[in-house]
């Protein structure tokens, strides 16, 4: 879809009428700018040089906040793979438990809100979204435990075949049969690992979209991933770029909000300390705590900037909703507006618009 729209836009620029309109615009702009002495090309060149100079620093900011921030969710798993002592292993396991418990609930609630917003279903409030995520806890937990159990079973079967090849006398002979036989669980294991890593966000979205059905959530996530890998890759790429753009917008808006607050309170004399507020200012690390001090203004500024820096983490849970609806439409031809929601009337067909519940939104 993303490629098709881009090609359509390029083709539109080749139409004769597009060239005529472009020529009219260039002529009118030249006449207008000449009256005020504005040289667009000179200004553009100057800003291009400044932007080029800032690119390495700004890209580092994006890597540090927009993309590495959500990667922090997997930090306990990385720690476990690098653990060398019992203390490190215990700490990593506790981190995994906290991650699955806290972000399994919070992330699923965010995903639920995103799904209902995209499907034009009743958008739940904070309490309703968290309640719905808790109701789907068996499905959410099962979507994690089921592939882990399958991985353990497959790997154990490979180990058993390896043990049989160590039998005296017969082992080397059996190896000619057991080694190619081990390729079967090995291949399944590779695909299971891929499905577990890439498919878990889809399983979470399926649980939030389809209701409480572990088999349905698990099977859909794996089926969509492997039947529409190109759609998955393209949608993921689009989401990756939009996350960077969204982070830049959130960064700009947060500094704009702080600038307005500072200007207003500075007039009254409430805020006396000068601040250097610029769109190029860096936001704090997303996983650090806000600086709460005796100054109300500074504390709220710290809270605002930390929330802005953490926006990509919320996006990481909202994006699976878009990814899931896109792949479901591609594979099963189910309209994006078709999701399960409490109180949904029987025979609710695709294309119908669900009424928005003002009571739930205000919770």
N, C-alpha and C positions, 0 to 999 in steps of 0.2 A: 504493500500500500504506500509506504514512504517513497520507494523508488518510482512507482507509477505517478505519484503526484509531482515529484521533482521533474520527471521527464515531460509531463504535461505542461509544467510552468516554462520549461526551456523551449518547448515547441511553440508556446504562445508568443514568445518574444520574437520568433521568426516571421510572424504574420506581417503583411504590409501595413496594416492599420496600426500595429504596434510601433513600427518605425516612424510613421507619420506623427503619431502622438508624441513619441520621444523627441522628434525634431522640433515640434511646437513648444514642448516644455523647455528644451535647451535654449531656444531662441528667446522665449519670454524670460527665462532666468537670467540670461546674459544681459538683456536690456535692463532688468530690474536691479541687478547687482552693480552694473556700471554706474547707476545713479547714486549709489551709496558708497562706492569705492571698495566693495567686498570682492576679494579675489579668492574664490573657493579653492582653486587648485593649490595656491600657496598655503592657505590655511590647512588644507587636507595633507599636504606634504609635511608640514610642521608637526601636525598631530600624529601622522603615520610614524615619523621618527621617534616621537615620544612613546607611542604605544609599543613600537618595536623594542625600545629600550626597557619597557616595563614587562614585556612578555615572560621572560624567565622567572621573574619574581612572582608575577600573577599566576603562572602555571604552578609554581610551587605552592602557592596559596590554595589553588584548586585541589591539588593532590593531597595537601595536608588536611583540608576541611571537607571539600565536596565529595571526595572519593575515599580517602583513608578514614574519615570519620565513621561511615557505615561499616568499614572493614573491621573496626574495633569490636563489633559484635562477635566476630569470630576469634577474638584474641585468646579466650581460654582454650580453644581447640588448638591454636598455634602453640600455646604454652605447653599443652599436653604432648604435642609431637616433639617438643624440644626438652621435655623434662628429663633430668638426669638423677634426681634424688626423690625419695619418698615424699618429702615435704612439697616439692614442686608438683608431683603428681596429685597429691591431695588438694593443693591449692587450685590446680587446674580443673579438677573434677568438681570442686565447689563452685568455681567460676562458671563451668558449663551448666551446673544445676541452676545457679542464679540467672544465667542468661536465658535458659529455656523457660524458666518459671516467669520471670519478669517480662521479658520481651516476647515470649510466646503469648502472653495475655495482652500486653499493651500493643504489640505489633499487630496482633490479630484484630484488635479493636479498631486500630487505624485502618487496616485493610478492609474491615467491614464498612466503615464510614465511606471509604473511597469507592467500594463496590456499589453501595446504594446511591451514591452521588452520580456515578457513571450510568447506572441502570435506571435512574429516575424513580427509584423506589423510596419509601419513607426513610429519611435519613435519621438514624438514631442519635440520641444525645450521648453524653459521656457515660452515664450510668447504664443506659440500654446497650451501648456498644460493648462495654466491659462485661455486662451480664450475658450477652449473646456469645462472647468469646469463651466465657466460663462454661456455658452450656455445651460448647463444642470441644471441651477439653479432651474427651476420649478420642475424638477424631484427630485433634492436633497432636496429642501424645502418640497416638498410633501411627500417624504419618511419619514420625521420627523413629519410633521403636521398630516398626515393621521392616524397613530397609536395613536397619542395624542388625536385627535378628537374621535376616536373609544373608547379609554379609558374613556373619559369624558361621552360619551353617555351611555356606559355600567354601569359605576358607578352611573350615574344619575338614570338609570332604577332601580338599586338596592335601591337607596334612596327613590324613589317613592313607591316601594313595601313596604319598611319599614314604610313610612308615612301611607299607607293604613292599616297597622296592628295596628295603634294607634287610629283608628276610634272607637268611643264609641260603646259598645255592639257587633257590627259585627266584629271589629278588631281582637279580639282573635280567632274568628272562621276563618276569612280570613287568619290568620297567618299559619294555617295548610296547606293552598294552596300556599300562597305567599312565605313562607320560602323555600320549595323545588323548587318553580318556580324561586326563586332568584339564585339557584344553577347554572342555565343555563348561565345567563350573568356573574356570578362569575367565572365559568370555562373558558369561553371565555376570560374574563379579565386577568386571570392568564396566559393563553397562549399568549395573546396579549402583556403582559408585558415582557414575555420571548422573544417573537419575536422582540419586540421593542429594548430590551437591546442587545441581541445577534445578531439580524438580521440586525441592522442598518449598520454595516460595509459591510454586503452582499448587502444591498440596494445601498450603495454608489458605490460599485464595479459594480453592475448591471447597474447603471446609466452611469458609465464610459465605460462599455463594450458593452451595447446594444443600446445606443442612447437615444433620448428623448422620453421616454414612462413611465409615472408614474406608471400605472397599471402593466406594465411588470416588472419594477424594484421592486415594492412592493411585487407582487405575487411570483416572483422568489425567493426573499430573504426569504420569509416565507416558501415557499414550500421546498426549499433546506434544510433549517434548520431543519424542522420537518420530512422530508422524509429520510434524511441521518444524523441523530444525531451522530451515531458512527463515520462516516467519519469526521464530524465537530469536534468531541472531539479529535480524533487522529491527525488531521491536526493542530488543535489549540495547542495540546501538543507539536508536532514537532516544530511549529513556536515559541512556548514559550522557548523551549530549544535552538533553533537556535538564538533567540534574545539574550540570555545570551552569547552564543559563539561569536556572531557577535559583541556584545559590548566589550568583552574581546579583540577581534582582533583590533577593532577600537581604544581602549585604548592603546594597545601595539604599533600600527602604529603611533598614534599621538605623543606618547612620543619618539618613534624612530625618527620621523621627526624633533621634537624639538631638540633632541640630536645632530642630524646631522647639523642643522642650527646653534646651539650654538657652536659646534666644529669649523665650518667653519668661523664664524664671530669672534670667540675668537682668531684664528690665526692672523687675520688682526688687532686685537686690538679694534675692534668696540664694542665687548661685553667683559666687564672686570669682571662683578660680577659672582661668581660661582653659579651653580644651581645643585640641587640634583634631577637628572632625573633617574627614575627607573620605570620598568613596574608595580611595586606595588603602585606607587603614585596614589593618588585619583584624579579623575577629579572633576571640580567644579559642583555645583548643576545645572541641566539642565535649570532651569527656571530663573536663575540669569543673569544679564547683564555682558558682558565682561568688564574687567578693562582696560579702555583706559587711557593711561598716556602719558607723554611727551617722553617716551622711545618707539621708533618704534618697537624694538625687543620684549620688554615685552608686548606691546599692541597686536602684532600679535600672540605671544604665548598664551595670554589670549583668543584671538578669536579662535585659533585652538582648545584649550582644551574645550571651551564652545561648539563648533560645534561637537566635539567628544562626549561630554556628552549628547548632544541632539540627537545623532543618533537614539537611541531607539524610539524617538517620530516619526521620519520619517519612521522607520520600521513599526510602528503601523498603518500607512496609506498604506504602500506598501504591507503588509501581507494580508489584505483583498482581494487583487487581486488574490493571490495564493489560498486563502481559497475559493473564489467564483469560480474560474476556476476548482478547484478540485471537489467541490460539483456539479457544472453544468455537469461535465463529468460523475460523479457518477449517477446523477438522470436522466438527459436528454440525456446522451451519446453524448454530443456535444464536439468535439475536443477542447483542450485549445487554438489552433491557430485561432479559429473562433471568432473574435470580430469585432465590427463595427468601421470603420475609414473613415474619409473624403476622397472622391475620390475612394472609394472601388468599383471596377467594378462589374456590375451585374453578378450573377451566379458564384461568387467567392466561390468555394467549399472548404471544409475542407481539409487541407493538403497542400494547395498551399502556397508558401512563398511569402509574400508581399515584394515589393521593398522598401528599406530604402531610405528615402529622406534626402540627405545630407544637403539640404537647411534648412529643419526644425530642424535638429539636431544642426545646428550652430547658431540658433536664440539665 
